[in-house]
């Protein structure tokens, strides 16, 4: 499989460079101070390469990405190209001395993460910077190409977000494993919700959809079940789809509601939230009657997937209102 490279041209917001440089200077000062004090607050080189699963993803990747870029290596034991790529990434993570952290995700054990990132094949490498996911490349790649891509990532993280990475102390002890938080008291629907999660982990999307519907039949306002159902139905819709054909159909038939809906689903699964919303809002403007209503309803479903508190949802709701009225 040929590498699919990510172009970072245009990512840097020049209007924000001055503020970002100030944040960068403060971060570098803290980094130097930690090193001067003999590693206080510094991490061990062993902490620069971590194994991540679905349970620890929020802490180990999303939260960590507010301090340092996190590069995600999607791999599997049976994948020969992965065995060539992963050691290079691990070596560069240590060599870059805290400028980024490498998170390794075994796709066989974490299929939900693979689906959420829209990974079509492995090896696949993504980055998360300040909570934002960016595709880097897919498939085997040469070390020179990998270095160039990672250099771009580090530059964007520094210039746009002021993230200069972590202070590293070769003599520091590796961080202890995070203890799992105490489980909250069991709720009346915990067993059904757990069954839905297990079905998702097993790739049984139909079973997950039914489990979430079982919860909602008794508790229509259950927020976790509503979100889970929206996500499971989205994954079910794109399962088995041919991405190239879906996007070709959408490009060839801009006024076809079904084609735009299918492409929007793929956009969202791939993490392109604003593209998905914008595609459907444009389709609302170009359609009428039942087709327009179908597009509007799918857009509302995608709002559920992303979450009503997301500012992108609020902006899209306003744009939808303008398109409708």
Secondary structure, DSSP 8 states (H G I E B T S, - for coil): --------TT-S-GGGHHHHHHHHHHHHHHHHHHHHTTSTT-B-GGGGEEE--TTTHIIIIIIGGGTSEEEEEEE-TT-HHHHHHHHHHHHHHHHTTTSEEEEEEETTT-HHHHHHTT--SSSEEEEEETTEEEEEEES---HHHHHHHHHHHHHHHHHHH------B-TTS---------------TTHHHHHHHHHHHHTT-HHHHHHHHHHHHHH-TT-HHHHHHHHHHHHHHHHTT--HHHHHHHHHH-TT-HHHHHHHHHHHHHTT-HHHHHHHHHHHHHH--HHHHHHHHHHHHHHHHHH-TTSHHHHHHHHHHHHHH-
